[in-house]
Amino acid sequence: MFLIMLYAFLKLIFKTTLRVFFRQFKVVNQHLIPKKGPLIVVSNHPSTFMDPIIAASLLKQQVHFIAKGTLFNTGFKNWAMSNIMNAIPVYRKQDNPEKSSQNDAIFERCFEFLADKGTLIIFPEGTSINERRLRKIKTGTARIALGAEMRNNFDLGVQILTVGINYSDASTFRSDVWVNVDEPIQVNDF
C-alpha cells in the first residue's frame, strides 16, 4: 500500500514538474488513451529521462516500464527501479549477451501482468538518441502482445497505443514538447 501511495505522489510531482519545465506541453488526441489495461504503450525515445515521465503522465492508471537491465546494476537501484519506478528489466544482447537468456522469464512476467489488466510502457527503439528520426524498432512489443493474447486464447483484449514525442529541445528549461496519440491497435485483430 505504501509503494502505491509513493508512486501516486511521485507521479503528481512529475506531472507538475513537466508543466513547469516545459513552456508548452501539447497532447494531440488525448481522448484516445484507454483508461485501463491490458495496454501496451509504445513510444519513440528521443530523451532518456523525459520520455518515460511524459508517457506515464498521460495515463490515469499505474504503469510499469520495460527498462534496460543495466539500470538495475546495484542492490539499491534494483530495489528502487522495481518497487518505486515499476520498472521491469530487459537484458539487451548489446549490454550483456549472457544475461539475454533471462528475457524469457521477463516475457512471462509481462504476459501475466497483461492478463491482470496491467499497463506497460515500452520504447521499442531500444535506445535513446536525441535525433529527429525513428530508429529501427525491436520486436519485443509484438512478441509480448501476441504472446499474452495467445496464452489467453486471443480473448484478453490487449491494446497497443502508439505515442509520438517531439521536443523543441528536451534538455532546455521552458522549451516545448508535443505528444501525438494514435488510435489504439486491437491486438486480437491480428
Disulfide bonds with the S-S distance in Angstrom:
none
